[in-house]
Amino acid sequence: MSTKPRVPVLEGWFTLEEKPHLIGTKCAKCGTYYFPRQSLFCKNPACDSEQFEEVKLSRTGKVWSFTNACYQPPEPYIAAEPFVPFTIAAVELAQEKMIVLGQVVEGVNVSDLKAGMEMELVLAPLSEDDSAVKLTWKWQPVVTTARGAQ
Ligand SMILES: [Zn+2]
C-alpha cells in the first residue's frame, strides 16, 4: 500500500470519510437534487430558484442499469490510463431517487450485476503520480452480513 497522500481526483465531488458520500446540491425551493452540483439556476422548468444547499447524497442505492465500457468514457467519468474496459453502473440513490453513474469496483463484471441490486459508494484509487494517489468513487455491491440466513 502506498504511503502517498490520498486526494480526490475531482475536488469537492465527494467526501473522504471511511463511508464516503457524493456531494450534490439541493434546490432550496423545489427540493430537486443535483449531482454534479448545480448552483446557478434550477433546471426544473417550473422553478426559478437560484438558491442551493450543499448536501451529502445517499451512499447506497439500487442498480438501474449497467454496461461494459469498452471505450474511453467522456468526462467527468475519468478512466485509468492506459484504458482497460470496466463496468459502469447507473445507480438510483436510495433517498434522492436520482441516477448516478459510476465505475463498478474491480473484479465485478456485468455478469455479477442485476437490476435492483443494492450498491454502496466506495472510494478507490484511480491513478497515482509522484505526489499522491488519486481517488474516485466507485459502486460496490453491498455484501449482506446475513449471508446464508435467508
Ligand atoms: Zn428548484
Backbone and ligand atoms as CSV (ligand in chain L), in Angstrom:
chain,resi,resn,atom,element,x,y,z
A,1,MET,N,N,0.844,-1.200,0.000
A,1,MET,CA,C,0.000,0.000,0.000
A,1,MET,C,C,0.873,1.242,0.000
A,2,SER,N,N,0.566,2.153,-0.866
A,2,SER,CA,C,1.335,3.383,-0.983
A,2,SER,C,C,1.131,4.265,0.248
A,3,THR,N,N,2.193,4.961,0.635
A,3,THR,CA,C,2.091,5.875,1.778
A,3,THR,C,C,1.834,7.299,1.312
A,4,LYS,N,N,1.693,7.479,0.013
A,4,LYS,CA,C,1.415,8.819,-0.514
A,4,LYS,C,C,0.042,9.301,-0.044
A,5,PRO,N,N,-0.124,10.612,0.037
A,5,PRO,CA,C,-1.454,11.109,0.424
A,5,PRO,C,C,-2.508,10.709,-0.598
A,6,ARG,N,N,-3.706,10.488,-0.112
A,6,ARG,CA,C,-4.817,10.125,-0.994
A,6,ARG,C,C,-5.658,11.371,-1.213
A,7,VAL,N,N,-5.779,11.772,-2.440
A,7,VAL,CA,C,-6.505,13.001,-2.746
A,7,VAL,C,C,-7.609,12.699,-3.761
A,8,PRO,N,N,-8.703,13.462,-3.694
A,8,PRO,CA,C,-9.779,13.235,-4.664
A,8,PRO,C,C,-9.350,13.673,-6.063
A,9,VAL,N,N,-9.733,12.912,-7.056
A,9,VAL,CA,C,-9.388,13.263,-8.433
A,9,VAL,C,C,-10.184,14.496,-8.863
A,10,LEU,N,N,-11.343,14.672,-8.267
A,10,LEU,CA,C,-12.156,15.862,-8.515
A,10,LEU,C,C,-12.444,16.492,-7.162
A,11,GLU,N,N,-11.934,17.672,-6.934
A,11,GLU,CA,C,-12.086,18.350,-5.650
A,11,GLU,C,C,-13.546,18.716,-5.388
A,12,GLY,N,N,-14.047,18.311,-4.228
A,12,GLY,CA,C,-15.390,18.726,-3.840
A,12,GLY,C,C,-16.522,17.886,-4.411
A,13,TRP,N,N,-16.196,16.786,-5.044
A,13,TRP,CA,C,-17.264,15.935,-5.611
A,13,TRP,C,C,-17.716,14.870,-4.637
A,14,PHE,N,N,-16.864,14.548,-3.651
A,14,PHE,CA,C,-17.245,13.531,-2.670
A,14,PHE,C,C,-16.453,13.746,-1.401
A,15,THR,N,N,-16.960,13.183,-0.306
A,15,THR,CA,C,-16.261,13.299,0.971
A,15,THR,C,C,-15.213,12.197,1.067
A,16,LEU,N,N,-14.250,12.395,1.964
A,16,LEU,CA,C,-13.168,11.421,2.092
A,16,LEU,C,C,-13.300,10.603,3.368
A,17,GLU,N,N,-14.530,10.472,3.840
A,17,GLU,CA,C,-14.759,9.690,5.044
A,17,GLU,C,C,-14.595,8.206,4.757
A,18,GLU,N,N,-14.576,7.438,5.826
A,18,GLU,CA,C,-14.493,5.985,5.674
A,18,GLU,C,C,-15.721,5.473,4.915
A,19,LYS,N,N,-16.863,6.090,5.222
A,19,LYS,CA,C,-18.094,5.795,4.475
A,19,LYS,C,C,-18.387,7.034,3.625
A,20,PRO,N,N,-17.825,7.096,2.443
A,20,PRO,CA,C,-17.890,8.338,1.664
A,20,PRO,C,C,-19.278,8.639,1.100
A,21,HIS,N,N,-19.496,9.913,0.872
A,21,HIS,CA,C,-20.717,10.389,0.231
A,21,HIS,C,C,-20.351,11.245,-0.965
A,22,LEU,N,N,-21.157,11.170,-2.016
A,22,LEU,CA,C,-21.047,12.152,-3.086
A,22,LEU,C,C,-21.638,13.452,-2.566
A,23,ILE,N,N,-21.099,14.563,-3.038
A,23,ILE,CA,C,-21.607,15.863,-2.623
A,23,ILE,C,C,-22.410,16.456,-3.776
A,24,GLY,N,N,-23.663,16.737,-3.496
A,24,GLY,CA,C,-24.519,17.336,-4.512
A,24,GLY,C,C,-25.126,18.612,-3.984
A,25,THR,N,N,-26.082,19.125,-4.704
A,25,THR,CA,C,-26.815,20.278,-4.191
A,25,THR,C,C,-28.303,19.985,-4.298
A,26,LYS,N,N,-29.052,20.711,-3.474
A,26,LYS,CA,C,-30.494,20.556,-3.448
A,26,LYS,C,C,-31.091,21.944,-3.603
A,27,CYS,N,N,-32.043,22.067,-4.512
A,27,CYS,CA,C,-32.697,23.347,-4.717
A,27,CYS,C,C,-33.487,23.716,-3.460
A,28,ALA,N,N,-33.259,24.944,-2.972
A,28,ALA,CA,C,-33.898,25.376,-1.725
A,28,ALA,C,C,-35.407,25.537,-1.893
A,29,LYS,N,N,-35.862,25.700,-3.114
A,29,LYS,CA,C,-37.269,25.959,-3.345
A,29,LYS,C,C,-38.057,24.690,-3.689
A,30,CYS,N,N,-37.608,23.947,-4.706
A,30,CYS,CA,C,-38.410,22.795,-5.134
A,30,CYS,C,C,-37.843,21.463,-4.646
A,31,GLY,N,N,-36.626,21.479,-4.083
A,31,GLY,CA,C,-36.092,20.255,-3.497
A,31,GLY,C,C,-35.440,19.302,-4.479
A,32,THR,N,N,-35.271,19.725,-5.742
A,32,THR,CA,C,-34.618,18.865,-6.721
A,32,THR,C,C,-33.134,18.702,-6.362
A,33,TYR,N,N,-32.649,17.468,-6.458
A,33,TYR,CA,C,-31.244,17.184,-6.171
A,33,TYR,C,C,-30.423,17.229,-7.447
A,34,TYR,N,N,-29.185,17.660,-7.292
A,34,TYR,CA,C,-28.279,17.696,-8.441
A,34,TYR,C,C,-26.939,17.068,-8.110
A,35,PHE,N,N,-26.473,16.257,-9.011
A,35,PHE,CA,C,-25.104,15.759,-8.979
A,35,PHE,C,C,-24.693,15.545,-10.417
A,36,PRO,N,N,-23.598,16.088,-10.909
A,36,PRO,CA,C,-22.753,17.044,-10.198
A,36,PRO,C,C,-23.543,18.275,-9.759
A,37,ARG,N,N,-23.006,18.969,-8.766
A,37,ARG,CA,C,-23.703,20.083,-8.133
A,37,ARG,C,C,-24.137,21.142,-9.141
A,38,GLN,N,N,-25.302,21.671,-8.871
A,38,GLN,CA,C,-25.844,22.760,-9.664
A,38,GLN,C,C,-25.957,23.925,-8.693
A,39,SER,N,N,-25.438,25.085,-9.044
A,39,SER,CA,C,-25.525,26.178,-8.085
A,39,SER,C,C,-25.880,27.510,-8.732
A,40,LEU,N,N,-26.196,27.511,-10.013
A,40,LEU,CA,C,-26.532,28.776,-10.670
A,40,LEU,C,C,-28.038,28.967,-10.787
A,41,PHE,N,N,-28.703,28.006,-11.394
A,41,PHE,CA,C,-30.154,28.108,-11.514
A,41,PHE,C,C,-30.729,26.704,-11.537
A,42,CYS,N,N,-31.965,26.579,-11.115
A,42,CYS,CA,C,-32.618,25.281,-11.048
A,42,CYS,C,C,-33.051,24.861,-12.448
A,43,LYS,N,N,-32.820,23.586,-12.782
A,43,LYS,CA,C,-33.187,23.103,-14.116
A,43,LYS,C,C,-34.649,22.716,-14.202
A,44,ASN,N,N,-35.327,22.732,-13.081
A,44,ASN,CA,C,-36.755,22.453,-13.078
A,44,ASN,C,C,-37.463,23.623,-13.759
A,45,PRO,N,N,-38.128,23.370,-14.908
A,45,PRO,CA,C,-38.752,24.486,-15.646
A,45,PRO,C,C,-39.821,25.216,-14.836
A,46,ALA,N,N,-40.369,24.558,-13.826
A,46,ALA,CA,C,-41.417,25.189,-13.025
A,46,ALA,C,C,-40.841,25.938,-11.825
A,47,CYS,N,N,-39.525,26.057,-11.761
A,47,CYS,CA,C,-38.885,26.634,-10.576
A,47,CYS,C,C,-37.898,27.709,-11.021
A,48,ASP,N,N,-37.887,28.825,-10.306
A,48,ASP,CA,C,-36.982,29.913,-10.705
A,48,ASP,C,C,-35.927,30.175,-9.627
A,49,SER,N,N,-35.699,29.190,-8.793
A,49,SER,CA,C,-34.786,29.382,-7.666
A,49,SER,C,C,-33.331,29.494,-8.113
A,50,GLU,N,N,-32.575,30.294,-7.383
A,50,GLU,CA,C,-31.132,30.365,-7.597
A,50,GLU,C,C,-30.422,30.050,-6.293
A,51,GLN,N,N,-31.166,29.411,-5.384
A,51,GLN,CA,C,-30.597,29.094,-4.080
A,51,GLN,C,C,-30.463,27.596,-3.927
A,52,PHE,N,N,-29.267,27.191,-3.552
A,52,PHE,CA,C,-28.986,25.767,-3.424
A,52,PHE,C,C,-28.283,25.492,-2.115
A,53,GLU,N,N,-28.554,24.318,-1.630
A,53,GLU,CA,C,-27.997,23.874,-0.370
A,53,GLU,C,C,-27.054,22.721,-0.719
A,54,GLU,N,N,-25.862,22.699,-0.126
A,54,GLU,CA,C,-24.955,21.584,-0.386
A,54,GLU,C,C,-25.389,20.392,0.460
A,55,VAL,N,N,-25.482,19.241,-0.147
A,55,VAL,CA,C,-25.939,18.060,0.596
A,55,VAL,C,C,-25.039,16.863,0.307
A,56,LYS,N,N,-24.940,16.007,1.317
A,56,LYS,CA,C,-24.296,14.708,1.106
A,56,LYS,C,C,-25.381,13.778,0.589
A,57,LEU,N,N,-25.150,13.186,-0.541
A,57,LEU,CA,C,-26.164,12.305,-1.135
A,57,LEU,C,C,-26.097,10.919,-0.498
A,58,SER,N,N,-27.169,10.174,-0.641
A,58,SER,CA,C,-27.202,8.791,-0.136
A,58,SER,C,C,-26.017,8.026,-0.686
A,59,ARG,N,N,-25.418,7.213,0.167
A,59,ARG,CA,C,-24.268,6.444,-0.325
A,59,ARG,C,C,-24.659,5.019,-0.713
A,60,THR,N,N,-25.950,4.770,-0.731
A,60,THR,CA,C,-26.414,3.473,-1.206
A,60,THR,C,C,-27.538,3.681,-2.210
A,61,GLY,N,N,-27.766,2.657,-2.999
A,61,GLY,CA,C,-28.841,2.729,-3.975
A,61,GLY,C,C,-28.990,1.396,-4.674
A,62,LYS,N,N,-29.854,1.408,-5.680
A,62,LYS,CA,C,-30.118,0.164,-6.406
A,62,LYS,C,C,-29.693,0.302,-7.863
A,63,VAL,N,N,-29.154,-0.792,-8.387
A,63,VAL,CA,C,-28.735,-0.790,-9.787
A,63,VAL,C,C,-29.938,-0.558,-10.682
A,64,TRP,N,N,-29.816,0.421,-11.559
A,64,TRP,CA,C,-30.870,0.728,-12.502
A,64,TRP,C,C,-30.492,0.153,-13.855
A,65,SER,N,N,-29.251,0.342,-14.219
A,65,SER,CA,C,-28.754,-0.307,-15.422
A,65,SER,C,C,-27.242,-0.368,-15.352
A,66,PHE,N,N,-26.653,-1.136,-16.222
A,66,PHE,CA,C,-25.196,-1.259,-16.196
A,66,PHE,C,C,-24.709,-1.655,-17.574
A,67,THR,N,N,-23.451,-1.422,-17.797
A,67,THR,CA,C,-22.879,-1.742,-19.097
A,67,THR,C,C,-21.391,-1.939,-18.949
A,68,ASN,N,N,-20.823,-2.501,-19.984
A,68,ASN,CA,C,-19.391,-2.671,-20.057
A,68,ASN,C,C,-18.844,-1.508,-20.857
A,69,ALA,N,N,-17.953,-0.732,-20.280
A,69,ALA,CA,C,-17.392,0.388,-21.028
A,69,ALA,C,C,-16.137,-0.096,-21.735
A,70,CYS,N,N,-16.256,-0.246,-23.009
A,70,CYS,CA,C,-15.110,-0.736,-23.771
A,70,CYS,C,C,-14.468,0.396,-24.546
A,71,TYR,N,N,-14.852,1.601,-24.210
A,71,TYR,CA,C,-14.266,2.765,-24.854
A,71,TYR,C,C,-13.963,3.788,-23.778
A,72,GLN,N,N,-13.177,4.762,-24.088
A,72,GLN,CA,C,-12.847,5.822,-23.145
A,72,GLN,C,C,-14.087,6.679,-22.896
A,73,PRO,N,N,-14.596,6.709,-21.680
A,73,PRO,CA,C,-15.809,7.494,-21.439
A,73,PRO,C,C,-15.509,8.993,-21.413
A,74,PRO,N,N,-16.513,9.818,-21.683
A,74,PRO,CA,C,-16.299,11.261,-21.643
A,74,PRO,C,C,-16.157,11.736,-20.199
A,75,GLU,N,N,-15.606,12.891,-20.014
A,75,GLU,CA,C,-15.541,13.474,-18.667
A,75,GLU,C,C,-16.954,13.690,-18.146
A,76,PRO,N,N,-17.272,13.640,-16.863
A,76,PRO,CA,C,-16.269,13.507,-15.796
A,76,PRO,C,C,-15.963,12.070,-15.409
A,77,TYR,N,N,-16.292,11.112,-16.230
A,77,TYR,CA,C,-16.034,9.723,-15.863
A,77,TYR,C,C,-14.610,9.371,-16.258
A,78,ILE,N,N,-13.723,9.750,-15.381
A,78,ILE,CA,C,-12.305,9.621,-15.659
A,78,ILE,C,C,-11.870,8.168,-15.536
A,79,ALA,N,N,-11.211,7.682,-16.534
A,79,ALA,CA,C,-10.765,6.299,-16.527
A,79,ALA,C,C,-9.252,6.248,-16.365
A,80,ALA,N,N,-8.796,5.115,-15.876
A,80,ALA,CA,C,-7.363,4.931,-15.686
A,80,ALA,C,C,-6.658,4.888,-17.040
A,81,GLU,N,N,-5.398,5.258,-17.034
A,81,GLU,CA,C,-4.576,5.164,-18.236
A,81,GLU,C,C,-3.487,4.134,-17.982
A,82,PRO,N,N,-3.160,3.237,-18.915
A,82,PRO,CA,C,-3.869,3.049,-20.185
A,82,PRO,C,C,-5.265,2.507,-19.939
A,83,PHE,N,N,-6.133,2.756,-20.873
A,83,PHE,CA,C,-7.522,2.389,-20.712
A,83,PHE,C,C,-7.718,0.875,-20.718
A,84,VAL,N,N,-8.440,0.390,-19.736
A,84,VAL,CA,C,-8.858,-1.010,-19.734
A,84,VAL,C,C,-10.374,-1.032,-19.578
A,85,PRO,N,N,-11.049,-1.940,-20.272
A,85,PRO,CA,C,-12.508,-1.978,-20.162
A,85,PRO,C,C,-12.941,-2.206,-18.710
A,86,PHE,N,N,-14.028,-1.613,-18.329
A,86,PHE,CA,C,-14.528,-1.777,-16.970
A,86,PHE,C,C,-16.046,-1.727,-17.009
A,87,THR,N,N,-16.639,-1.975,-15.878
A,87,THR,CA,C,-18.094,-1.987,-15.791
A,87,THR,C,C,-18.582,-0.670,-15.198
A,88,ILE,N,N,-19.628,-0.131,-15.796
A,88,ILE,CA,C,-20.251,1.091,-15.296
A,88,ILE,C,C,-21.657,0.739,-14.826
A,89,ALA,N,N,-22.047,1.265,-13.683
A,89,ALA,CA,C,-23.419,1.054,-13.224
A,89,ALA,C,C,-24.109,2.400,-13.067
A,90,ALA,N,N,-25.378,2.418,-13.426
A,90,ALA,CA,C,-26.239,3.563,-13.146
A,90,ALA,C,C,-27.042,3.153,-11.926
A,91,VAL,N,N,-26.847,3.883,-10.834
A,91,VAL,CA,C,-27.459,3.501,-9.564
A,91,VAL,C,C,-28.464,4.569,-9.140
A,92,GLU,N,N,-29.640,4.114,-8.774
A,92,GLU,CA,C,-30.669,5.031,-8.276
A,92,GLU,C,C,-30.464,5.206,-6.777
A,93,LEU,N,N,-30.142,6.429,-6.372
A,93,LEU,CA,C,-29.853,6.687,-4.967
A,93,LEU,C,C,-31.068,6.424,-4.088
A,94,ALA,N,N,-30.799,5.842,-2.915
A,94,ALA,CA,C,-31.860,5.383,-2.031
A,94,ALA,C,C,-32.867,6.481,-1.685
A,95,GLN,N,N,-32.372,7.656,-1.317
A,95,GLN,CA,C,-33.289,8.685,-0.862
A,95,GLN,C,C,-33.682,9.634,-1.986
A,96,GLU,N,N,-32.712,10.067,-2.772
A,96,GLU,CA,C,-32.971,11.118,-3.753
A,96,GLU,C,C,-33.631,10.592,-5.015
A,97,LYS,N,N,-33.558,9.286,-5.248
A,97,LYS,CA,C,-34.136,8.651,-6.441
A,97,LYS,C,C,-33.567,9.253,-7.724
A,98,MET,N,N,-32.323,9.698,-7.635
A,98,MET,CA,C,-31.678,10.177,-8.851
A,98,MET,C,C,-30.648,9.151,-9.272
A,99,ILE,N,N,-30.324,9.173,-10.558
A,99,ILE,CA,C,-29.407,8.174,-11.098
A,99,ILE,C,C,-27.993,8.748,-11.122
A,100,VAL,N,N,-27.068,8.017,-10.533
A,100,VAL,CA,C,-25.676,8.442,-10.563
A,100,VAL,C,C,-24.838,7.339,-11.198
A,101,LEU,N,N,-24.125,7.725,-12.232
A,101,LEU,CA,C,-23.252,6.779,-12.917
A,101,LEU,C,C,-21.938,6.651,-12.167
A,102,GLY,N,N,-21.399,5.472,-12.204
A,102,GLY,CA,C,-20.081,5.300,-11.617
A,102,GLY,C,C,-19.475,4.005,-12.100
A,103,GLN,N,N,-18.169,3.955,-11.998
A,103,GLN,CA,C,-17.460,2.738,-12.319
A,103,GLN,C,C,-17.741,1.736,-11.203
A,104,VAL,N,N,-17.807,0.469,-11.549
A,104,VAL,CA,C,-18.006,-0.566,-10.541
A,104,VAL,C,C,-16.620,-1.042,-10.097
A,105,VAL,N,N,-16.492,-1.416,-8.825
A,105,VAL,CA,C,-15.188,-1.825,-8.304
A,105,VAL,C,C,-14.588,-2.953,-9.139
A,106,GLU,N,N,-13.294,-3.002,-9.121
A,106,GLU,CA,C,-12.553,-4.005,-9.864
A,106,GLU,C,C,-13.000,-5.411,-9.454
A,107,GLY,N,N,-13.048,-6.310,-10.402
A,107,GLY,CA,C,-13.405,-7.685,-10.088
A,107,GLY,C,C,-14.887,-7.980,-10.186
A,108,VAL,N,N,-15.707,-6.941,-10.386
A,108,VAL,CA,C,-17.149,-7.147,-10.547
A,108,VAL,C,C,-17.482,-6.919,-12.022
A,109,ASN,N,N,-18.049,-7.912,-12.649
A,109,ASN,CA,C,-18.351,-7.831,-14.076
A,109,ASN,C,C,-19.848,-7.705,-14.301
A,110,VAL,N,N,-20.219,-7.427,-15.548
A,110,VAL,CA,C,-21.652,-7.292,-15.855
A,110,VAL,C,C,-22.423,-8.543,-15.460
A,111,SER,N,N,-21.774,-9.705,-15.542
A,111,SER,CA,C,-22.480,-10.944,-15.198
A,111,SER,C,C,-22.755,-11.048,-13.697
A,112,ASP,N,N,-22.076,-10.228,-12.896
A,112,ASP,CA,C,-22.296,-10.246,-11.442
A,112,ASP,C,C,-23.406,-9.292,-11.015
A,113,LEU,N,N,-23.839,-8.432,-11.948
A,113,LEU,CA,C,-24.804,-7.389,-11.580
A,113,LEU,C,C,-26.209,-7.743,-12.032
A,114,LYS,N,N,-27.165,-7.255,-11.260
A,114,LYS,CA,C,-28.583,-7.443,-11.596
A,114,LYS,C,C,-29.290,-6.126,-11.340
A,115,ALA,N,N,-30.284,-5.806,-12.135
A,115,ALA,CA,C,-31.079,-4.613,-11.859
A,115,ALA,C,C,-31.710,-4.774,-10.487
A,116,GLY,N,N,-31.702,-3.710,-9.701
A,116,GLY,CA,C,-32.303,-3.751,-8.375
A,116,GLY,C,C,-31.349,-4.151,-7.268
A,117,MET,N,N,-30.132,-4.557,-7.648
A,117,MET,CA,C,-29.134,-4.960,-6.659
A,117,MET,C,C,-28.698,-3.765,-5.808
A,118,GLU,N,N,-28.499,-3.982,-4.531
A,118,GLU,CA,C,-28.054,-2.918,-3.620
A,118,GLU,C,C,-26.571,-2.621,-3.848
A,119,MET,N,N,-26.289,-1.344,-3.970
A,119,MET,CA,C,-24.891,-0.935,-4.158
A,119,MET,C,C,-24.541,0.123,-3.135
A,120,GLU,N,N,-23.252,0.214,-2.819
A,120,GLU,CA,C,-22.820,1.304,-1.955
A,120,GLU,C,C,-21.622,1.999,-2.571
A,121,LEU,N,N,-21.435,3.227,-2.150
A,121,LEU,CA,C,-20.365,4.055,-2.673
A,121,LEU,C,C,-19.074,3.776,-1.916
A,122,VAL,N,N,-18.007,3.568,-2.649
A,122,VAL,CA,C,-16.690,3.423,-2.026
A,122,VAL,C,C,-15.711,4.315,-2.786
A,123,LEU,N,N,-14.574,4.567,-2.182
A,123,LEU,CA,C,-13.535,5.309,-2.878
A,123,LEU,C,C,-12.432,4.338,-3.252
A,124,ALA,N,N,-11.919,4.482,-4.457
A,124,ALA,CA,C,-10.880,3.576,-4.913
A,124,ALA,C,C,-9.839,4.375,-5.692
A,125,PRO,N,N,-8.586,3.931,-5.628
A,125,PRO,CA,C,-7.545,4.639,-6.362
A,125,PRO,C,C,-7.808,4.565,-7.862
A,126,LEU,N,N,-7.625,5.672,-8.519
A,126,LEU,CA,C,-7.815,5.737,-9.957
A,126,LEU,C,C,-6.463,5.777,-10.634
A,127,SER,N,N,-5.585,6.592,-10.098
A,127,SER,CA,C,-4.252,6.715,-10.662
A,127,SER,C,C,-3.330,7.216,-9.570
A,128,GLU,N,N,-2.066,7.252,-9.891
A,128,GLU,CA,C,-1.076,7.641,-8.910
A,128,GLU,C,C,-0.009,8.430,-9.639
A,129,ASP,N,N,0.403,9.565,-9.059
A,129,ASP,CA,C,1.547,10.253,-9.634
A,129,ASP,C,C,2.627,10.336,-8.572
A,130,ASP,N,N,3.624,11.181,-8.766
A,130,ASP,CA,C,4.757,11.215,-7.843
A,130,ASP,C,C,4.365,11.680,-6.451
A,131,SER,N,N,3.286,12.465,-6.368
A,131,SER,CA,C,2.990,13.069,-5.077
A,131,SER,C,C,1.781,12.474,-4.367
A,132,ALA,N,N,0.877,11.829,-5.099
A,132,ALA,CA,C,-0.363,11.405,-4.450
A,132,ALA,C,C,-1.051,10.272,-5.200
A,133,VAL,N,N,-1.913,9.592,-4.438
A,133,VAL,CA,C,-2.826,8.617,-5.023
A,133,VAL,C,C,-4.137,9.342,-5.246
A,134,LYS,N,N,-4.661,9.265,-6.465
A,134,LYS,CA,C,-5.905,9.975,-6.777
A,134,LYS,C,C,-7.088,9.022,-6.626
A,135,LEU,N,N,-8.067,9.486,-5.860
A,135,LEU,CA,C,-9.225,8.651,-5.574
A,135,LEU,C,C,-10.439,9.077,-6.386
A,136,THR,N,N,-11.242,8.102,-6.769
A,136,THR,CA,C,-12.520,8.400,-7.385
A,136,THR,C,C,-13.580,7.547,-6.709
A,137,TRP,N,N,-14.841,7.809,-7.006
A,137,TRP,CA,C,-15.894,6.984,-6.410
A,137,TRP,C,C,-16.196,5.814,-7.319
A,138,LYS,N,N,-16.564,4.715,-6.693
A,138,LYS,CA,C,-16.992,3.540,-7.444
A,138,LYS,C,C,-18.176,2.931,-6.726
A,139,TRP,N,N,-18.939,2.152,-7.464
A,139,TRP,CA,C,-20.051,1.411,-6.876
A,139,TRP,C,C,-19.604,0.002,-6.556
A,140,GLN,N,N,-20.018,-0.452,-5.391
A,140,GLN,CA,C,-19.657,-1.790,-4.942
A,140,GLN,C,C,-20.915,-2.495,-4.469
A,141,PRO,N,N,-21.135,-3.744,-4.918
A,141,PRO,CA,C,-22.315,-4.461,-4.428
A,141,PRO,C,C,-22.266,-4.561,-2.901
A,142,VAL,N,N,-23.408,-4.357,-2.254
A,142,VAL,CA,C,-23.474,-4.458,-0.791
A,142,VAL,C,C,-23.406,-5.931,-0.422
A,143,VAL,N,N,-22.465,-6.243,0.435
A,143,VAL,CA,C,-22.353,-7.618,0.915
A,143,VAL,C,C,-23.226,-7.724,2.147
A,144,THR,N,N,-24.237,-8.553,2.068
A,144,THR,CA,C,-25.140,-8.660,3.216
A,144,THR,C,C,-24.460,-9.450,4.316
A,145,THR,N,N,-24.597,-8.960,5.530
A,145,THR,CA,C,-23.943,-9.629,6.659
A,145,THR,C,C,-24.729,-10.876,7.052
A,146,ALA,N,N,-25.982,-10.929,6.624
A,146,ALA,CA,C,-26.831,-12.064,6.972
A,146,ALA,C,C,-26.717,-13.170,5.921
A,147,ARG,N,N,-25.506,-13.357,5.414
A,147,ARG,CA,C,-25.298,-14.342,4.362
A,147,ARG,C,C,-25.742,-15.753,4.794
A,148,GLY,N,N,-26.536,-16.365,3.962
A,148,GLY,CA,C,-26.964,-17.730,4.248
A,148,GLY,C,C,-28.095,-17.815,5.255
A,149,ALA,N,N,-28.597,-16.653,5.676
A,149,ALA,CA,C,-29.625,-16.649,6.734
A,149,ALA,C,C,-31.023,-16.443,6.168
A,150,GLN,N,N,-31.177,-16.642,4.857
A,150,GLN,CA,C,-32.488,-16.372,4.273
A,150,GLN,C,C,-33.451,-17.526,4.535
L,1,ZN,ZN,ZN,-35.865,24.289,-7.962
